[in-house]
């Protein structure tokens, strides 16, 4: 790609560094709860992120910027609208973004771009063509239902393979919904939602390679309970993750729900998290490979928000 950006949080305008005969494509890759320390390009010796590391090596990477909100939905809609949460009208988790609000996608659509989105956007309303400026909208529940329909005949996992239970945050003990036992999803890689999102993003790129496009591909990973396929269940050994000691001044700041976690639980959670990061990285690689195969490397500006 001619120019990539990997901000730690929030959004930044893209910079065009070379003259072009056509408008550059725009690719927004979004991860959910991806901490900077779980990235090889950030110096981690444990993270396995070759695709993101290559992207970072070709990019401007922001290490000192801040998220407009610590809550998922306001943060996402702030990125999409370019407005602070109170201006965008979304300040809590369940508030839907008003269709009347300005968005980056609306601006790009008006400028002649094809606009598409697939994956987690936290719109809190059913997507439809044209919503928030997206001609092709497979966001949130629509993407999940589409994926479920396509994987109805997925290869079953052997009954002797333990997989994670339904995600019940703050109802189950923290060690369960944070996946301290490092359990995989009940599916093989070809059938998981992240793989599906990457495949559909790649398909969109192929179908729109002859017309300027702006595509959002938004993954759930590595948000808890840290999705990864059965094939990856032994990728990381929990004992490889050191547990920092809790200082005397830190103790009062630990939420009560996390105080029951043992050191073994914390190691298992770290291992599950890094496994999910590696799975995310492979899916990012699939999307970037589709750009390369379509011959669009030099005609696409991309960014990763997390």
Secondary structure, DSSP 4 states (H G I P E B T S, - for coil): --EEEEESSS-------S--SSPPEEEEEE-SS--TTS-GGGT-SS---HHHHHHHHTEEEESS---S-SSHHHHHHHHHHSS-HHHHT--STTPPPPTTS--HHHHHHHTT-EEEEEE-----S---TTGGG-SEEEETHHHHHHHHHHTTTPPPPPTTS-B-----TTTS-HHHHTTTT-PBPSS-GGGSHHHHHHHHHHHHHHHTTTS-EEEEEE--TTSTTT---GGGTTSS-GGGS--PPPPTTTGGGS-GGGTT--HHHHHHHHHHHHHHHHHHHHHHHHHHHHHHHTT-GGGEEEEEE-
